[in-house]
Amino acid sequence: MAGATIDHLVAFTIFLAAILLFIGFYNQMNQTAIVYQYHRFIATKCSDVLDSMLLNPGAPSDWGFSSSSTQKLTFFGLQDPEFQEYRLSPFSLMRLLSPAAQQYNNVSWSVNGGYLLVQASECISYHNVTSLLGISGAYDFQLAITPTLTVNISEVPDAHLKLEIQVYGTGFPLSNAYVNYLMFWANTSASGNYPVLNYNFTSDLLQTDSSGIAFKEFPYLSNETAFMFIAKADTEGIRGIGYLSHETVTNAGNLIPYVQSYDNGTANIMLAQNPQPSMGNLYFNAFFYVLPDNFLPIPAGSFAGSVNSGTPYQNLQIITNNQTGFLVVAYGDGNSYGMVITPIGVNSIGTSVIFGANASGKNWVATDLRQVLIGDIAYQAKLSLWSLQGYGVTG
């Protein structure tokens, strides 16, 4: 009798243990299913939000061309209003305001002598974009618009000016890519301190070697010449663009361009002396060029002047007629010279744009990617999106 009781107790204990193991296994499977469903829902939402941004121009559709339209947006989109599918507006992308921006938009950069500093009042904030997309309080995101081809340009130490052009795809060098270039350089004028901007363009092609590198020498220019070089690479119909500008801080400082406004085909640029108060007179010549897809620049405005402690900035009004291009500025103090460039339209010199919140440290972030065109330059649009709410079964 005692033996049978013990057998029953052992059997009952084993039964309970089995039930507990089953419950634990079931809970684990159930939790895994919940997490999977959560991740899948976020990934689907990420894809939907990305297409919503890229496949409509917004309302009003001309908001990239007009600051007044930007402030009246009722729906957000980045598509070029003149095209369909994944073609983005180079002007709308200029107006994406980073959360950290103050007086001027820091969805910009200052590298290799290039500046894209747009006044914050001309832009749309991240908070407004999340509201227009209908995700405010539910999701945060970061949108990265970066060139598909990377075109890096660097100086090679030499007695004269020699440049190295490197062309990369997504992580690998591109051999036998064709490269067109534009070259500007500055030197002194016979009549005074204003730098003379010499312009030279050639339609001859360079071609990269097996390591994705090409060289261009300018034996008639010293390695101290102020210059601006733009290179456009093409391989299998995929195009990328890059630049290098020789930005020098003279004894009188340098010049920084600020986009005060862009409205209905007119850009107002402030050229400001840096640092202030100034150390003396700084003279400049500036030229705006429209840059169409054929890479044959069209002169569309020229300016000359000076800045000093009494007049630390000059305002330039550029008529773009809503065409992309760039402003190149040569400046000097009579002894040394430098050059800077500001694009009007992000694709004219291959500008990247990063817009939105910081994804680092988030529990789970969904990402999605699209190949897009801005003008004829290939870009990648990558959206990272994460939930501001907890786990839960959705659907």
C-alpha positions in Angstrom: 0.0 0.0 0.0 2.8 2.4 0.9 4.6 1.6 -2.3 1.5 2.4 -4.4 1.1 5.7 -2.6 4.7 6.6 -3.3 4.3 5.7 -6.9 1.2 7.9 -7.1 3.1 10.8 -5.5 6.0 10.4 -7.9 3.7 10.2 -10.9 1.8 13.3 -9.7 5.1 15.2 -9.2 6.2 14.3 -12.7 2.8 15.3 -14.0 3.1 18.7 -12.3 6.6 19.2 -13.5 5.5 18.4 -17.1 2.6 20.9 -16.8 5.0 23.6 -15.5 7.5 22.9 -18.3 4.7 23.0 -20.9 3.4 26.3 -19.5 6.9 27.8 -19.5 7.5 26.5 -23.1 4.1 27.9 -24.2 4.8 31.3 -22.6 8.2 31.4 -24.3 6.6 30.6 -27.6 3.9 33.1 -27.0 6.3 35.8 -26.1 8.4 35.0 -29.2 5.3 35.3 -31.3 4.4 38.6 -29.7 7.9 40.0 -30.3 7.9 38.7 -33.9 4.5 40.3 -34.6 5.7 43.6 -33.0 8.9 43.6 -35.1 6.9 42.7 -38.3 4.4 45.5 -37.7 7.2 48.1 -37.1 9.0 46.9 -40.3 5.8 47.2 -42.3 5.1 50.7 -40.9 8.7 51.7 -41.8 8.2 50.7 -45.4 4.8 52.5 -45.6 6.2 55.7 -44.1 9.2 55.7 -46.4 7.0 55.2 -49.5 4.7 57.9 -48.3 7.6 60.3 -48.1 9.1 59.4 -51.4 6.1 58.8 -53.7 4.2 62.1 -53.2 5.4 65.7 -53.5 3.4 67.0 -50.4 0.7 69.5 -50.4 1.1 72.1 -51.6 3.4 70.4 -54.1 5.6 73.5 -54.7 6.6 73.8 -51.0 10.3 73.2 -51.9 10.3 76.2 -54.1 8.5 78.6 -51.8 9.0 79.5 -48.1 5.4 80.6 -47.8 4.2 77.2 -49.1 6.5 75.4 -46.7 4.7 77.0 -43.8 1.4 75.9 -45.2 2.1 72.2 -45.6 -0.9 70.0 -45.0 0.8 66.8 -46.2 4.5 65.9 -46.3 6.4 64.4 -49.3 9.7 64.7 -51.0 8.9 63.6 -54.5 9.9 66.0 -57.3 6.5 67.5 -58.4 7.6 67.4 -62.1 8.2 63.6 -62.0 6.8 60.3 -60.8 8.2 57.3 -59.0 11.3 57.6 -56.9 12.6 61.0 -58.0 13.1 63.5 -55.3 13.0 67.3 -55.2 16.5 68.8 -54.6 14.8 71.9 -53.1 12.5 70.2 -50.7 15.5 68.4 -49.2 17.2 71.7 -48.5 14.3 72.6 -46.2 14.5 69.7 -43.7 15.3 71.2 -40.3 17.2 69.1 -37.8 16.0 69.1 -34.2 19.3 70.6 -33.1 19.2 73.5 -35.5 18.9 77.0 -34.1 19.3 80.1 -36.4 20.5 78.1 -39.4 19.7 74.6 -40.5 22.4 72.1 -39.7 21.0 69.5 -42.1 24.2 70.7 -43.9 27.9 70.2 -43.7 31.1 72.1 -43.9 33.7 69.9 -45.5 36.1 70.4 -48.4 35.1 74.1 -48.6 31.3 73.4 -49.1 28.5 75.0 -47.1 24.7 74.5 -47.2 23.4 76.7 -44.3 19.7 77.5 -44.7 18.0 79.9 -42.4 15.8 77.9 -40.0 12.7 80.0 -40.7 12.8 78.8 -44.3 12.6 75.1 -43.3 10.2 72.6 -41.8 10.8 71.1 -38.4 11.0 67.4 -37.5 8.1 67.9 -35.1 5.9 69.3 -37.8 6.8 66.4 -40.2 5.9 63.7 -37.7 2.5 65.5 -37.2 1.9 65.7 -40.9 2.8 62.0 -41.3 0.3 61.1 -38.5 3.0 59.4 -36.4 3.7 62.0 -33.7 3.9 60.4 -30.3 3.8 56.9 -31.7 7.0 56.7 -33.7 10.3 58.5 -34.2 12.5 58.2 -37.3 15.7 59.2 -39.0 15.9 59.7 -42.8 19.3 59.5 -44.5 19.6 60.6 -48.2 23.1 59.7 -49.4 24.8 59.3 -52.8 24.9 55.8 -54.2 28.3 56.5 -55.7 31.0 58.1 -53.5 33.3 60.5 -55.4 36.2 61.5 -53.2 38.8 64.0 -54.4 42.1 64.8 -52.6 45.3 66.6 -53.3 48.4 64.6 -54.1 51.6 66.2 -52.7 53.5 67.6 -55.7 55.3 70.7 -56.9 52.2 71.6 -58.9 48.5 70.9 -58.4 47.7 67.2 -58.7 44.3 65.6 -57.8 43.3 62.1 -57.0 39.7 61.1 -57.8 38.3 57.9 -56.1 35.0 56.4 -57.1 33.3 53.9 -54.9 30.0 52.0 -54.9 28.5 50.7 -51.7 31.7 49.6 -50.1 33.8 48.7 -53.2 35.8 50.7 -55.7 34.4 51.1 -59.3 36.9 50.4 -62.0 36.6 51.8 -65.5 34.1 54.5 -64.4 34.1 57.6 -66.6 34.7 61.0 -64.9 34.0 64.5 -66.2 35.2 67.5 -64.3 34.9 71.2 -63.8 37.8 73.3 -62.7 37.9 76.8 -61.2 40.9 78.6 -59.8 41.6 82.1 -58.5 44.6 84.4 -58.6 45.2 88.1 -58.3 44.1 90.8 -60.6 46.4 93.3 -62.2 44.2 96.2 -61.1 43.8 95.4 -57.4 43.2 92.9 -54.6 40.1 91.3 -56.1 40.7 87.6 -57.0 40.1 86.8 -60.6 38.1 83.6 -61.1 39.5 81.7 -64.1 37.0 79.1 -65.4 38.0 76.1 -67.3 35.9 73.2 -68.4 36.8 70.2 -70.5 34.5 67.5 -71.9 37.4 65.0 -72.1 36.9 62.0 -69.9 39.1 60.5 -67.3 38.7 56.8 -66.5 39.3 55.1 -63.2 41.7 52.2 -63.0 41.1 48.8 -61.4 41.2 50.3 -57.9 38.6 53.0 -58.8 41.2 55.8 -59.0 41.9 58.4 -61.6 44.4 61.3 -61.5 44.3 64.8 -63.0 47.4 67.1 -63.0 47.4 70.9 -63.6 51.1 71.6 -64.3 50.4 75.3 -64.8 49.0 75.7 -61.2 51.0 75.6 -58.0 49.9 73.4 -55.1 49.0 76.6 -53.2 46.5 77.8 -55.8 42.9 78.4 -54.6 40.7 76.2 -56.7 37.4 74.4 -56.8 37.1 71.0 -58.6 33.8 69.1 -59.3 33.9 65.6 -60.7 30.9 63.6 -62.0 31.3 59.9 -62.3 29.3 57.6 -64.5 29.2 53.8 -64.6 26.5 51.6 -66.2 24.1 54.6 -66.1 24.6 55.3 -62.4 25.9 58.7 -61.7 27.6 60.3 -58.7 29.2 63.7 -58.1 31.8 65.1 -55.7 33.9 68.2 -55.2 37.0 69.6 -53.5 37.4 73.3 -52.7 40.6 74.9 -51.4 39.3 76.9 -48.5 41.9 79.1 -46.9 41.8 81.2 -43.8 43.6 84.4 -44.8 45.0 87.1 -42.5 41.5 88.7 -42.9 39.6 85.5 -42.3 37.4 83.7 -44.8 33.9 84.0 -46.2 30.9 81.7 -45.3 27.8 81.7 -47.5 24.4 81.6 -45.7 21.1 81.0 -47.6 18.8 83.6 -46.1 15.9 82.7 -48.3 14.9 80.7 -51.3 11.6 81.7 -52.9 10.1 81.3 -56.3 13.4 80.9 -58.2 15.3 83.6 -56.3 18.0 82.8 -53.7 19.2 85.5 -51.3 22.7 84.6 -50.0 24.6 86.4 -47.3 28.4 86.3 -47.6 29.7 86.8 -44.0 33.3 87.4 -43.0 34.6 84.9 -40.4 35.8 85.6 -37.8 34.1 88.8 -36.6 35.3 91.4 -35.8 37.5 91.1 -38.8 41.2 91.6 -39.1 41.1 93.6 -42.3 39.6 93.8 -45.8 38.6 90.7 -47.6 37.8 90.9 -51.3 35.7 88.5 -53.3 34.3 87.5 -56.7 31.4 85.2 -56.8 29.7 83.4 -59.7 26.5 81.4 -59.9 26.2 78.6 -62.4 23.1 76.6 -63.3 24.2 73.0 -63.6 21.9 70.9 -65.9 22.1 67.1 -66.2 24.5 67.3 -69.2 27.1 68.8 -66.8 27.7 71.9 -69.0 27.4 74.8 -66.5 25.5 77.9 -67.6 26.7 81.3 -66.1 23.7 82.9 -64.4 25.1 85.7 -62.3 28.3 87.4 -61.1 29.2 89.5 -58.1 32.2 91.4 -56.6 32.7 93.3 -53.4 34.6 93.4 -50.1 33.9 92.9 -46.4 35.6 94.4 -43.4 34.9 95.5 -39.8 32.5 98.2 -41.0 30.7 95.9 -43.4 31.1 92.4 -42.2 28.7 90.8 -44.8 27.3 91.4 -48.3 24.0 90.2 -49.7 23.7 88.6 -53.1 20.5 88.0 -55.0 20.7 85.0 -57.4 18.0 84.3 -60.0 17.9 80.5 -60.4 14.5 80.1 -62.1 14.1 77.0 -60.0 17.1 75.3 -61.6 19.8 73.5 -59.6 23.3 74.9 -59.6 26.0 76.3 -57.3 27.6 79.5 -56.1 31.4 79.5 -56.2 33.1 82.3 -54.2 36.8 83.3 -54.6 38.1 85.6 -51.9 41.4 87.0 -50.8 43.2 89.6 -48.7 45.8 90.5 -51.4 48.3 87.9 -50.2 46.4 84.6 -50.0 43.3 83.3 -51.5 40.6 80.7 -51.0 37.4 79.4 -52.5 34.1 78.1 -51.1 31.0 76.6 -52.7 27.2 76.6 -51.9 24.8 74.3 -53.8 21.3 75.4 -54.7 19.7 72.0 -54.9 21.4 69.2 -53.0 22.3 67.2 -56.0 24.5 69.8 -57.7 27.6 68.7 -55.8 26.5 65.5 -54.1 25.2 66.8 -50.8 23.9 64.2 -48.2 21.0 65.0 -46.0 20.4 63.5 -42.5 17.0 64.3 -41.0 15.2 63.2 -37.8 15.9 61.8 -34.4 18.9 59.8 -33.1 18.3 56.0 -33.3 21.2 55.0 -31.1 20.2 53.2 -27.9 16.7 52.3 -29.1 15.3 48.8 -28.2 14.5 47.8 -31.8 14.8 49.8 -35.0 13.3 48.9 -38.3 15.1 50.0 -41.5 14.1 50.1 -45.2 16.0 51.4 -48.3 15.0 52.8 -51.7 17.1 53.7 -54.7 16.1 57.2 -55.8 17.2 59.9 -58.3 17.8 63.6 -57.5 18.2 65.1 -60.9 20.3 62.5 -62.7 22.4 61.7 -59.5 21.7 58.3 -57.9 21.0 58.4 -54.2 19.9 55.9 -51.5 17.1 56.8 -49.2 17.3 54.9 -45.9 14.6 55.2 -43.2 15.1 54.1 -39.6 11.9 53.9 -37.6 11.1 52.8 -34.0 8.1 52.8 -31.7 7.7 55.1 -28.8 5.3 52.5 -27.2 5.8 49.2 -25.5 5.5 45.7 -26.8 2.0 44.4 -27.5 -0.1 42.3 -29.8 -1.1 44.3 -32.8 -3.6 43.4 -35.5 
